[in-house]
Structures are given as structure tokens and as C-alpha cells.
């Protein structure tokens, strides 16, 4: 500590700064990247008193005119109505092309604030300050921003890279247990899709992960960010297929979130279930042996994450919701499936019955 990871994207390049206590230095971080006279901090009602107010105060102390906008916490805020509200607020605050948007919060705040920044005045610069583990290791990096529609998650959005990502690991001390564990699901995902040695590291440090041991957290956040940055650099806008590997488990995950109204599962919880379903699907297609699925399920279980579709969620409804998945082509579903730990590939043409069976453990053995 500290560490810095560079995301090389030509004129859209930026740095991810990882440290402890660096939120207090947000003004320096901002001014080193963009000269700014006006900043708008967007946060949610949970994060505002914990971290966003202090970030806004630090910016004001540095002589930057600073306003703060607060939205309701939760996935429901990633909506057209909330985006419109924020657009109108930016207009009221006399925001111009030199204004910097500062997203302080978890994945919902980052996605929403980033989308508002991307779309207002044809694009405002913004900084990501992720305060949850899930946002620190995944959603704050890569420039995907967006909102939900009732029919599909993240279906309205853009690729809009931040000017920088500031990760203060001290923010994790205030993270509720359930939110922390949801973030661990995305960490496990990186091991499955890109780095078998990292997956083994997670298996060997379960106790430290469960107790939030600082040195272990520092390593998993930095390694996850590096792995994602490597992928984004190869395929920023999902044009070659390389970036699609990051969606492992997400076809099932987004369907679960949609069918349950975005309010029953945290994103990471749905990711955990989705990864096990995807691994079962790969096993049923003969692409992996059962041990690959078993290791994932055991690790997720020991990290106290859900791994099965609830009995009261109809797999047929999930299958219907999957038709809106962004990876689908001309109505044909495509899944990111493992071929071994540390490597995945895109698979299409899977029969409906096989997909349905992957959602039920008893039927997938």
C-alpha cells in the first residue's frame, strides 16, 4: 500500500488509486486529473453521512464550489425517473461542461451517476469513489454506466470512462456484513474466469476474508482491479468478445434480479447463484468436470453466499427474462461458461431444457 493501476485507453486512460485514508485527499486527486471549479457529489442516503459529506467538505475546503445530491439507497434508484430528477438538479445548479461529477457510493450510485454524467450536456467528466467491496473490485472500473428498465437490468446505458477511480479501503469498515459478502462474489468471479491461482488464494484465505483481514483485502482488491483493467484494455466496448468474460454468471444473475423486482437479492448474491448455475450448465454440456462446480460452490458457501435459485422463483420466468440479456443475438441466448478454472468462453445454442435443469441442483447432478 498504496498502489496505483493504470487503465490504458488512449485519450480515455485513467488511474485507479488504492490506499487507506485517501478519501481525505480527494481534492488533490481531482485537480491532478481535471482543473475543476465546480463539483457535484452524487451519493445515496446511506453513504452521505458516512463518506460523501466528508468528501464534499474536503472539496469545498480546497476552494472548489461543491454541491451534493442524494438519492434513495437501493437498486430502484437506477431508474429513468431518478436520472431525470438528477438531470433537472444539474440544470438548477447551473452545471456546465467544466463541472465534475463525483460518484460516492456503491455500484448503484456509480452506475447512475456515471450515466447522468455521460448523458448531461453530451458528457461531463466524473470520478468514481466506490465505497462498497463490489464497486471497488468491479463496477467502478471499466466505464459501464447505466440504469434499469422494469423488463431488464442495465439495458439503458453507455460506455463512459471515469477520469479516475479513488479507492479508500477504510470505507469498507462501515460496510454492512451482507453488502461485504455480496462483493466477495465478484472477487470469486475473477478467479474462475481469469486466474486459477487467485481462486486458490481465495480458498486458502477464507478465514481472513470472512474477518476482513486488511492485508488480504488489499491484495484481493488490487488483484481484482488489475484483472478487470487488463480485460477492459483489450476490449473497451465489448466489440471483440474479450470483455464478455466479465459477465460470467450474469445471464442467470440479471434474470434473478429482474424476476424478483430488484429488491430481494443484492447484485453480488445473485452473481453467486448465477455462477453456480452457469457452472452446472457447463458440466451438463460436458465442458468441465463436476469438481469445477463443486469448488466454486464450496468457496461461495464458506463465504456465506447463496448458491441456489430459491424454490419459489420459477425457472421458466427466469428463462423468459433472459431473452432481454444484452449478450443475446437474434433471440439466441449466449452464456459465458468455464472450460476450466481460470478460463471461460462464450457458448450459444443451448437447449431450453438444459438451461432449466441448470437452475435446479437436483436436476443437474
Buried (B, 14 or more C-beta within 10 A) or exposed (E): EEBEBEBEBEEBEBBBBBBBEBBEBBBEBBBEBBEBEBBBBBBBBBBBEBBBBBBBBBBBEBEBBBBBBBBEBBBBBBBEEBBEBBBEBBEEBEBEEEBBBBBBBBBBBBBBBBBBBBBBBEEBBBBBBBBBBBBBBBBBBBBBBBBBBEEBBBBBBBBBBBBBBBBBBBBBEBBEEEBBBBBBBBBBBBBBBBBEEBBBBBBEBBEBBBEBEBEBBBBBBBBBBBBBBBBBBEBBEBEEBBBBBBBBBBBBBBBBBBBBEBEEBBBBBBBBBBBBBBBBBBBBBEBBEEEBBEBBBEBBEBBEBBBBBEEEBEBEBBBEBBEBBBBBEEEEBBBBBBEEBBBBBEBEEBEEEEBBBBBBBEEBE
